[in-house]
C-alpha cells in the first residue's frame, strides 16, 4: 500500500541537523531587547513591520527574540528527546535479551512489567520522577542526561514488545520514530508545567508556560513554539507511518 | 473447573502480578533517584493506604475515589464522541478513492500529534472569549439539569476525543473485529487519562486530573496515588480485552 521513499525522512533529518547546528551560533536567546520592548511582547514583522524592530517572529513578554529562543529550545526539545529515545532503545534491548534468554519466568515478568509501566499516564509519572529527583538534589533541576535517563526509564515497554519477537530494521525504525514523537510531547507537557528544563534556558515546552497570560497582548508568544512541537511530532509520525510502515 | 472460570482467575492473577510489578518498579525508580522511600511504602500502596491529603484533611484514597465519577464521565463521553467521529470518518475512507482515504488517515495522525496541553488551552481560551458554551466546571446549577450538564460536557469530551480518533479510524479501515476495537481502546486508556487530566485542568473539571493539579505542588503522594489508580484501571482493561496480554 505504501511506497517507501526516503526523500522526506532525509529532508526532515537535514532540517533537524540545521536547527541543532544553528543553535550553536545563537547567543541572544536570553537577551532582552531594551530598544524595541516597551512592556508588551514585540509583534512579529509580518504583523507590524514598523514595530517589530528586526524580530522576525516578535519577542516574548520580557522582550527576548522568539526565533533565537525557538532555535536554542530545539536543542532541548529535539536533542534531549532524541537522547532519551536512544536510551529507550538501549534499555529495551537489554530487557528483551533478558526475556529471550532468561526462561519463561523472566519473560513473564518483563512482559507484565512492560504492560504495567506503559499503563501509567506518562506525563504524570514523569512529573513525579523529575520532582523527586530534583528535591533529592536540593531542588536543583535534573541535568539533561538525567532527564533523558528518567524519561527512557518509563518509555521502554513498546520497544521491548517489538524486540521480543524477531526484530527487523524497518519495524524498529518505525517504533523509534513513534517513541521519539511521544517523548517530545511528554517532555513538552512537563516543561509547560515548570519541570525539566529551567528558565532562563528555553525549550519549546517551557516557552509556552506564559501563554495564558500573554494571549491577549501577544498571541505569537503562545502560538509559534506550539506549532514547532506539532509540526515536529507530526513529521516523525508521518515518516514512521508512510516511509517506514511496519505492516 | 470450567474454562470460563479458569480463564477469569488467570486474568485476575495476571492483573495482580502486573500491578505488584509496577509498584515495585516505581519504588525501585524512586530509590535509584535517591529518594528515601521506606520499604513498607510498597505494602501501603498496594493496599490503598496513600496517607492523608494535606489540603482536604481526608485520606487520599477517599478524595480520589470521590472525584472518580467526574473523571469517568468525561472519559466515557469522550470515547463515545471518538467512536462516532472515527467510525464515520472510517466509513467515509472505505468508500472513497485512495487520495481521500489517505487524507482521512493523515487527519487522524495530525489530530493525535497536537500537543494536548497547548490546543486544549487555546480551545478553552477561545471558547471563553468567543462563544456562549460554558467554559468551565461540571454544571452551573446545584440541582441536576441534563441539558446544563451536557452543555458543560460536550466540549471537553470532544477535545479528549481528538487523541483517540486515529485509533478508531485505523480499526475501521483495517480489521473491523469488535474484540480488537475494545483492545485498541484499552491500550489507549493511559493516553486518554493523561490527556484527560489536562482537559480537567484547563476546564476546571472537578475530577482527579484537576485534583492532581491542585496537589501537584503539595507533595507527591496524591499525584502518584492517582497515577497508579489510573494505571490499575488501564491494566485491568488491557488484561480483560487482550487475549495474551
Interface residues (C-beta under 8 A of the other chain):
Chain A: X108 X109 X111 X112 X113 X115 X116 X117 X118 X119 X120 X121 X122 X123 X124 X125 X127 X128 X129 X131 X132 X133 X135 X136 X137 X150 X153 X181 X185 X188 X189 X192 X193 X208 X211 X212 X215 X222 X226 X229 X230 X233 X234 X237 X238 X241
Chain B: X14 X17 X18 X19 X21 X22 X25 X29 X30 X33 X34 X35 X105 X106 X109 X110 X112 X113 X114 X115 X116 X117 X118 X119 X121 X122 X125 X189 X190 X191 X193 X194 X197 X198 X212 X216 X220 X223 X224 X226 X227 X228 X230 X231 X232 X234 X235 X238 X239 X245
